[in-house]
Amino acid sequence: MDKRSIRLLLNAVLAIVVVFLLSQIQLVRADSETAYAATNNGVFKSTDGGASWVSVNAGILGHTFSLAIDPTHPETVYAGTLGEGVFKTTDGGVTWLPAGLAKTVIEKLALDPNDSNTIYASIWGSMYFSGNVFKSADGGGNWVAADAGLPGSVATELTTDSSNPAVLYAGTNFSGVFKTTNGGASWTPANAGLKNTYVSGLTVDPADPTTVYLGISGCSFNCANPAGFFKSTDGGISWAGFTTGLTDLQVVSLAVDPMDTRVLYAGARLHGLFKSVDAGLTWTSINRNLRPTMFVSDHFPLIADPVIAGTVYAGTTDGVFKSTDSGINWTASNNGLPTGTKVFALALEPASAPTIESLLAQIEELDLEPQVRSILISELNAAQAAADRGRLRAAQYQLQTLISEVAALRQSGHLDPVTADSIIASAGSIVEDLTLASKFHVRRTERSSPASP
């Protein structure tokens, strides 16, 4: 097929598909491929998407249970340990220093999404600290109890609302769910139908923070809902259980795919991994190449890559496993991890913003039809030339044209959906950055122009 035929094909399908596709695709950042794993052998780091791992434990003590990465300074990482408190690195794991709550088991860590100096920690048993959730406003320098209204039971889960830093949810062992709307100053039950339950999975939908997902793995006594998967669409006021296809109700971990928040992953204690494509209404087993009993504990994590569509990581009793096809197949990603490594937490480093140059490199590496490759590279070269001359709006136009063409190629079958969505996401992110730069350029020009006589 020649260039002219491809252009005609694009024009034929463009009007039908572009508006729909752009409304469905979340704009994201380019992949950094840097991940951290908290294990019974300390902290490990991968810079190649889990293909290999190296130990980064200098200065850290004990097994590590939890992790949190500073989204604005990704070289800063916090690690919660089994009995030695919180540790902090500011150089990507090269060195670690104590960051408070010494001689304490750190169950979970959560960072304020708008202020990375504010960090929350839930603790499990301490001879030195009275309370179960603590808060630091200075990056771990000092800690204060932030648990007024919480019961004496341990906060087994702790998660923030990315749209409102004052809102957090805490899941407990045998007291259900609690919520704060004032940054931990006070907590109230969010327990309708869930009292006396053991919360072992808790996550907030990043696209709709009023939607909260919950995994229950046990009950102390007299429970209306002793185990299973639950969903709230009103910020924890009410909950509904959904178990169709979920053959194991002891749900110990949950993850939402940030690229399509209808897609959920769940780890169950005895029957392994499950996936939902309808926001939890129904579930299917996804255990190919996995032993279901890899998830027997309440501390084994799931995390979906926010950039690369279909990529999911699972921490297990046998190390790290990775899927690049949305959970259909799994492969071990354990190179560098000691045999018998148990993974209790996983964290992906926030990715850097894509550029026209990096998008060009991405397209040049793809196995594309020559005519398709030529069209895409031509649009990107035009966008780069316009940006180099300071014509930011012209560069935006070229990128938006690229997005439309990729959407049409996706619809016509000339680009597979995963590749097309990745290109559209990167190009859309660059358009967003150019929009901000263009606004700044206009304001600066207006300010520097001489006043009219």
C-alpha positions, 0 to 999 in steps of 0.5 A: 500500500502506497502513501496516498492509499494510506492517507485516503484510508486515514481520512475515511475512518478519522471522523468516526474514531478520533473523538471516541479514542481520545476520550478513552485514553488517559494521558500518561508519562514515559516509562522510567522502568525503575522499580523497588521491591521490599523483601525478607532480604531487604530492598532491591532495585531494578532499572530495567522493568524487573529484568534484573535486580540489585540489592540496595541495602547500605545502612538499612536494617531488618526485613522491609515491609513497605515502600513509598517513592517521592513523586517529585524527587524519585531518588527519595524513597522511604522503606518500612522495616520489620522492627527497625522503623522507617528508613530513607534514601535520597540517592536512589537506594545507594545509602539509607538513614533512619527516618524515625519510629525506631524499634517499630514494625512499619506495616504501611507507608503513604505519601501526601500526593501534593506534599511529599514531605508529609508521610503517614505510617501505620505501625504494628506493635512498639515498646516505644510508641503509643498509637497505630498511625503516625504522621511526619510533616518534615520527611521523617524528621519528626513524627506525631500520632495521627490516630484519633478515632481509630480503634486499638487494632492495627492499620493493616492498609493505608491509602491516600486520595490522590485528588484530596491530600486530606483524605485517607483510608485505613483498613484494620485487622478485625475493625473494618475501614476508617476514613479521615478528611483532615489529614489524620487529625481524626478518623471515623468508621466507614464500616457499613456492613464491614464491622469486625473484618480484617482488611487486607486490600484497599485502593482508591480509583485514581480516576474517580476517588469516590470509588474505593475497593476493598479486600477482606480476608477474615472476620473476628466475630459476628460479621455480616460479610466475613470475606470477599471483594467490596466496592464503594462508590460514595467514598466509603459511606456504603459498600457492596460485595461482588464475588462472581467468578471469585473462587477464593474470597480471602482477598489479600491484595488489590490493584487498579490499572491506572490506564483503564480503571475498569480493570482490577487485579486481585490476589487471593490467599489460596487460589492466586490471581484474578482479574476484572474488566468491569470494575469488580462486577465479575472476575476471572482467574489469571494464574498461567505459569503461577502457583496459586499458593504464592499469595498465602500471606497478607503482604504480597503486592500487585501493581499495574504499570501507569505507562506501559499498557498491560504490564502488571507486577506481582510480589510473591513467596517466590519473588517477582512475577511480571505480565506484559499482556494484562495478566494472561501470561506471567514470567518470573522476574527474579534475576538478582533476587536470592532464592526464596525471596518473599516480596512484601511491597513493590513501588514503581518510580514515577516516569519522566515526561516524554519529549518529541525526541524520545517519541521519535526514538520510540517509533523508530524502534517499532516494527511498522510498515515502512509507509506508516513509519514514514508518515509518523516520523514526518509529523514528528519531524515537523513538530520538532522543527516548529518547536525549535523555532519557538512556534509552540502552537504549530508544534501542538497542531502537528502532534494533534495530527499525529494523534489523529493519524495513529487513532485511525491506524489503530482502528484500521488495524495498521497499528496494534491497540497497545502500540497505538495507545502508547504513542497517543498517550506520549504525544498527548502528554507532550501536547499538554506540556507545550500548552503550558509552555505556550501560555507562559510564552504568551504571558511573558511576551505580553509583559515584555511588550512596550505599553501603547502610547 
